[in-house]
């Protein structure tokens, strides 16, 4: 029996739905279809433990393995199964579940696992026809589903901590204990407020891990400073959406860019950062700047529509990432942030970066 969560079953749904639709719709920053932009699908490639398979779209779906035709399936079958699976995913309340009716169909088309067998971030590989260039590019996608809970873009860890020095104040041990014991619902914001009420000011020093810092500098030499401002504003204001935080930072212009001609310095640099995170950059590993085999995301919407965002259409992809992400607070005890600590008679305070999709 095959069991999986909503996100994993969404991968199979995407396979069925795209084979039934025979085309890929591009999405805009608001996760709506871009009118007039459609890629006809030529074939979908999938690696299974028992071999590599090619779902070739003709008048029927032709399954090919090792250059040999294995079977033909009417396209209508994929439409029917996609709709059935969509309803099953939506209606299920369990964390993991099975869908026996779909499992039988999966076995019949040599689809034996929920997740494609791949070491890269690619969940599905699609060959499309681009009418603008008359090319047939092979596009790799990671599948993000809105049918389950929102997924993270950048996971929290000690790797994503930013270290701030507290200036202008000399705390006693009792004061440190009092501030660190604030345990309100917005405890980190309240601790920051209490430090500021005692005339303390925050100065960004560095990220906790050097690899993360170097990765950021590789993308843009000023990213550590920009992100430190965005992270600080998140914990000390009501803003969490990245668009709001980037606008707030732009208004402050802490790096004193020349904005006389309204260059969007902060927005541009954040889009570069988000794109690199989406396509392979991890805080704990040295980032070479080379993207994984995946070049974009497929979004499975709540209504069952599937939209494509790809480095191939970079502007839409970057707008989508910036407009549909927010900062989130991870466990402060697990990741070691949100408390005053003392080193060499100096006071410090760590804040953590975690980025999650809003939907």
C-alpha positions as CSV (number, residue, x, y, z in Angstrom):
1,X,0.0,0.0,0.0
2,X,1.3,3.5,-0.9
3,X,0.8,6.1,1.8
4,X,1.8,9.8,1.7
5,X,0.9,13.2,2.9
6,X,-1.0,15.9,0.9
7,X,2.2,17.3,-0.6
8,X,3.4,13.9,-1.8
9,X,0.1,12.9,-3.3
10,X,0.1,16.3,-5.0
11,X,3.1,15.1,-7.1
12,X,1.0,12.3,-8.6
13,X,-1.9,14.6,-9.0
14,X,0.3,17.0,-11.0
15,X,1.5,14.2,-13.2
16,X,-2.1,13.1,-14.0
17,X,-3.5,16.7,-14.3
18,X,-0.7,17.8,-16.7
19,X,-1.1,14.7,-18.9
20,X,-4.8,15.3,-19.0
21,X,-4.5,19.1,-19.8
22,X,-1.7,18.5,-22.3
23,X,-0.4,22.0,-21.6
24,X,1.4,24.1,-19.0
25,X,0.0,27.4,-17.8
26,X,2.3,30.2,-16.7
27,X,1.5,32.0,-13.4
28,X,1.8,35.6,-12.4
29,X,2.9,37.1,-9.0
30,X,-0.6,36.7,-7.6
31,X,-0.7,32.9,-8.5
32,X,-3.2,33.5,-11.4
33,X,-2.8,32.4,-15.0
34,X,-0.9,34.7,-17.3
35,X,-3.4,35.2,-20.2
36,X,-2.2,34.0,-23.5
37,X,0.9,32.2,-22.3
38,X,0.7,28.4,-22.6
39,X,3.3,25.8,-23.3
40,X,2.0,22.7,-25.0
41,X,3.5,19.6,-23.3
42,X,5.3,17.1,-25.6
43,X,6.2,14.6,-22.9
44,X,6.8,14.2,-19.2
45,X,9.9,12.3,-17.9
46,X,9.9,10.4,-14.7
47,X,12.5,8.2,-13.0
48,X,11.3,5.2,-11.0
49,X,13.3,2.6,-9.1
50,X,12.5,0.2,-11.9
51,X,13.6,2.5,-14.7
52,X,13.1,5.7,-16.6
53,X,9.7,6.3,-18.2
54,X,8.5,8.8,-20.7
55,X,4.9,9.8,-21.0
56,X,4.6,11.0,-24.6
57,X,1.5,13.0,-25.5
58,X,0.0,12.2,-28.9
59,X,-3.7,11.5,-29.4
60,X,-3.3,9.2,-26.4
61,X,-0.7,9.0,-23.7
62,X,2.0,6.6,-24.9
63,X,4.3,5.2,-22.1
64,X,7.8,4.6,-23.4
65,X,10.6,2.8,-21.5
66,X,14.1,2.3,-23.1
67,X,12.9,3.6,-26.5
68,X,10.2,0.9,-26.5
69,X,6.4,1.6,-26.4
70,X,5.0,0.0,-23.3
71,X,1.3,0.9,-23.5
72,X,-1.2,3.5,-24.6
73,X,-3.8,5.1,-22.3
74,X,-6.6,7.4,-23.4
75,X,-6.1,11.0,-22.2
76,X,-9.6,11.0,-20.7
77,X,-8.4,8.4,-18.1
78,X,-5.8,10.9,-16.7
79,X,-8.5,13.6,-16.5
80,X,-10.8,11.3,-14.6
81,X,-8.1,10.0,-12.2
82,X,-6.8,13.6,-11.6
83,X,-10.2,14.8,-10.5
84,X,-10.7,11.8,-8.3
85,X,-7.3,12.2,-6.6
86,X,-7.8,16.0,-6.1
87,X,-11.0,15.3,-4.2
88,X,-9.3,12.5,-2.1
89,X,-6.5,14.9,-1.2
90,X,-8.8,17.7,-0.2
91,X,-11.2,15.6,1.8
92,X,-8.6,13.6,3.8
93,X,-7.9,14.8,7.4
94,X,-5.1,12.3,8.2
95,X,-1.4,13.3,8.1
96,X,-0.6,10.4,5.8
97,X,-3.2,8.4,3.9
98,X,-3.6,5.9,1.0
99,X,-5.8,6.2,-2.1
100,X,-6.4,2.5,-3.2
101,X,-8.3,3.4,-6.3
102,X,-5.5,5.6,-7.6
103,X,-2.8,3.1,-6.5
104,X,-4.2,0.5,-8.9
105,X,-4.1,3.0,-11.8
106,X,-0.5,4.0,-10.8
107,X,0.7,0.4,-10.9
108,X,-0.9,0.0,-14.4
109,X,1.2,2.9,-15.8
110,X,4.5,1.9,-14.1
111,X,4.2,4.7,-11.5
112,X,5.2,2.8,-8.4
113,X,6.2,5.5,-5.9
114,X,4.8,8.9,-4.8
115,X,8.1,10.8,-5.1
116,X,10.2,10.7,-8.3
117,X,13.5,9.1,-7.8
118,X,16.0,12.0,-7.9
119,X,18.8,13.4,-5.8
120,X,18.2,16.9,-7.1
121,X,15.3,19.1,-6.2
122,X,13.4,18.1,-9.4
123,X,10.1,16.4,-8.8
124,X,9.0,16.4,-12.4
125,X,10.7,17.0,-15.8
126,X,8.6,18.3,-18.7
127,X,9.5,18.8,-22.3
128,X,7.4,21.7,-23.7
129,X,7.0,23.4,-27.1
130,X,7.8,27.1,-26.8
131,X,5.9,28.8,-29.6
132,X,7.9,32.0,-29.2
133,X,11.2,30.5,-30.0
134,X,10.1,27.3,-31.7
135,X,12.3,25.4,-29.2
136,X,11.5,22.3,-27.2
137,X,13.2,22.9,-23.8
138,X,13.4,20.3,-21.1
139,X,12.2,22.0,-17.8
140,X,12.7,20.6,-14.3
141,X,10.3,21.6,-11.6
142,X,9.9,21.3,-7.8
143,X,6.2,20.8,-7.0
144,X,4.7,23.1,-4.3
145,X,1.2,22.2,-3.2
146,X,-1.4,24.6,-1.6
147,X,-3.5,21.5,-0.7
148,X,-1.5,21.0,2.5
149,X,0.1,23.4,4.9
150,X,2.4,26.1,3.5
151,X,5.9,24.9,2.9
152,X,9.2,26.6,3.8
153,X,11.4,28.2,1.3
154,X,14.4,28.6,3.7
155,X,14.5,26.3,6.7
156,X,15.5,27.6,10.1
157,X,18.7,26.4,11.8
158,X,21.6,27.8,13.8
159,X,22.9,28.2,10.2
160,X,20.5,31.0,9.7
161,X,21.1,33.0,12.8
162,X,22.2,36.7,12.7
163,X,24.3,38.0,15.6
164,X,23.6,41.5,16.9
165,X,25.7,43.4,19.4
166,X,23.8,45.4,22.1
167,X,25.4,48.8,22.5
168,X,24.8,51.7,25.0
169,X,23.9,49.6,28.0
170,X,25.6,47.7,30.8
171,X,23.1,45.0,32.0
172,X,23.4,43.3,35.4
173,X,22.9,39.5,35.5
174,X,19.5,40.1,37.1
175,X,18.4,42.4,34.3
176,X,19.5,39.8,31.7
177,X,17.6,37.1,33.5
178,X,14.5,39.4,33.7
179,X,14.5,40.2,30.0
180,X,15.3,36.6,28.9
181,X,12.4,35.4,31.1
182,X,9.8,37.5,29.2
183,X,7.5,34.7,27.8
184,X,4.6,36.6,26.2
185,X,3.1,35.5,22.9
186,X,5.4,38.0,21.1
187,X,8.3,37.4,23.5
188,X,11.2,38.2,21.2
189,X,9.6,41.5,20.1
190,X,8.9,42.3,23.7
191,X,12.5,41.5,24.7
192,X,13.8,43.8,22.0
193,X,11.5,46.5,23.2
194,X,12.7,46.1,26.8
195,X,16.4,46.3,25.7
196,X,15.6,49.5,23.7
197,X,13.7,50.9,26.7
198,X,16.9,50.5,28.6
199,X,18.8,52.6,26.0
200,X,20.2,49.6,24.2
201,X,20.7,49.7,20.5
202,X,21.4,46.8,18.1
203,X,24.3,46.6,15.7
204,X,24.6,43.7,13.2
205,X,27.9,41.9,13.6
206,X,27.8,38.8,11.4
207,X,25.9,35.6,10.7
208,X,26.5,32.7,13.1
209,X,27.9,30.5,10.4
210,X,30.6,31.7,8.0
211,X,29.4,29.4,5.1
212,X,26.0,31.1,5.1
213,X,27.7,34.5,5.1
214,X,30.0,33.6,2.2
215,X,27.0,32.2,0.3
216,X,25.2,35.5,0.8
217,X,28.2,37.6,-0.3
218,X,28.6,35.4,-3.4
219,X,25.0,36.4,-4.4
220,X,25.5,40.0,-3.4
221,X,28.2,41.5,-1.2
222,X,25.7,43.6,0.7
223,X,23.2,40.8,1.4
224,X,24.3,40.0,5.0
225,X,23.6,43.7,6.0
226,X,20.3,43.9,4.0
227,X,19.0,40.6,5.4
228,X,20.0,41.6,9.0
229,X,17.9,44.7,8.6
230,X,14.9,42.7,7.3
231,X,15.2,40.1,10.0
232,X,15.5,42.8,12.7
233,X,12.4,44.6,11.4
234,X,10.5,41.4,11.3
235,X,11.1,40.8,15.0
236,X,10.6,44.4,16.0
237,X,7.5,45.3,14.0
238,X,4.1,43.9,12.9
239,X,5.3,43.1,9.4
240,X,6.0,39.6,8.2
241,X,5.3,39.6,4.5
242,X,8.5,40.0,2.5
243,X,7.1,42.7,0.3
244,X,6.3,44.8,3.3
245,X,9.6,44.2,4.9
246,X,11.5,45.0,1.7
247,X,9.5,48.2,1.3
248,X,10.2,49.1,5.0
249,X,13.9,48.6,4.4
250,X,13.8,50.6,1.2
251,X,12.2,53.5,3.0
252,X,14.9,53.4,5.7
253,X,17.7,52.9,3.1
254,X,20.2,51.8,5.8
255,X,22.9,51.3,3.2
256,X,22.5,54.8,1.9
257,X,22.1,53.9,-1.7
258,X,21.6,56.7,-4.2
259,X,17.8,56.5,-4.7
260,X,17.4,59.8,-6.4
261,X,16.3,58.0,-9.6
262,X,14.3,55.5,-7.7
263,X,16.4,52.4,-8.3
264,X,14.9,49.4,-6.5
265,X,18.1,48.3,-4.9
266,X,16.7,46.3,-2.0
267,X,13.9,44.6,-4.0
268,X,16.3,43.5,-6.8
269,X,18.9,42.1,-4.4
270,X,16.2,40.2,-2.4
271,X,14.8,38.7,-5.6
272,X,18.2,37.4,-6.5
273,X,18.5,35.9,-3.0
274,X,15.1,34.2,-3.1
275,X,15.7,32.8,-6.5
276,X,19.0,31.3,-5.5
277,X,17.4,29.8,-2.4
278,X,14.5,28.4,-4.4
279,X,16.9,26.8,-7.0
280,X,19.5,25.3,-4.8
281,X,21.3,27.6,-2.3
282,X,21.4,26.0,1.2
283,X,22.8,27.9,4.3
284,X,24.9,24.9,5.4
285,X,26.6,24.1,2.1
286,X,29.1,26.0,0.0
287,X,27.0,27.6,-2.8
288,X,28.7,27.5,-6.2
289,X,26.0,29.6,-7.9
290,X,25.0,26.7,-10.1
291,X,21.3,25.8,-10.0
292,X,20.1,22.2,-9.4
293,X,18.6,20.4,-12.3
294,X,15.3,22.0,-11.3
295,X,14.6,25.4,-12.9
296,X,11.4,26.3,-11.3
297,X,8.2,25.5,-9.4
298,X,4.9,24.0,-10.2
299,X,2.2,25.3,-7.9
300,X,-0.8,23.1,-7.3
301,X,-3.6,25.5,-6.3
302,X,-6.4,24.8,-4.0
303,X,-8.9,24.6,-6.9
304,X,-6.7,22.0,-8.7
305,X,-5.1,24.4,-11.3
306,X,-1.4,24.0,-11.8
307,X,0.7,27.0,-12.6
308,X,4.3,27.1,-13.8
309,X,7.1,29.4,-12.7
310,X,10.5,28.9,-14.2
311,X,13.9,30.5,-14.6
312,X,13.0,30.3,-18.2
313,X,10.5,33.2,-17.5
314,X,12.6,34.8,-14.8
315,X,10.6,38.0,-14.1
316,X,7.4,36.1,-13.3
317,X,9.4,33.6,-11.1
318,X,11.1,36.4,-9.1
319,X,7.8,38.3,-8.7
320,X,6.1,35.2,-7.5
321,X,8.8,34.4,-4.9
322,X,8.8,38.0,-3.4
323,X,5.0,38.3,-3.4
324,X,4.2,35.0,-1.8
325,X,6.7,34.6,1.0
326,X,6.9,35.8,4.6
327,X,9.3,35.5,7.5
328,X,8.3,33.1,10.3
329,X,9.5,32.5,13.8
330,X,11.0,29.1,14.4
331,X,11.7,27.5,17.9
332,X,14.1,29.9,19.7
333,X,15.2,27.3,22.2
334,X,16.1,24.8,19.5
335,X,17.9,27.2,17.3
336,X,19.6,29.3,20.0
337,X,18.2,32.9,19.4
338,X,16.2,35.6,21.1
339,X,18.1,35.8,24.4
340,X,20.8,38.2,25.7
341,X,24.1,36.6,26.2
342,X,27.5,37.9,27.3
343,X,30.9,37.3,25.6
344,X,34.1,39.2,26.5
345,X,32.1,41.8,28.5
346,X,30.0,42.6,25.5
347,X,26.2,41.8,25.2
348,X,24.8,40.0,22.2
349,X,21.4,38.9,20.8
350,X,20.8,36.5,18.0
351,X,17.8,36.6,15.6
352,X,16.8,33.8,13.2
353,X,15.8,33.8,9.5
354,X,13.1,31.4,8.3
355,X,11.1,32.0,5.1
356,X,7.8,30.3,4.5
357,X,5.3,30.5,1.6
358,X,2.1,32.4,2.5
359,X,-0.1,29.8,0.9
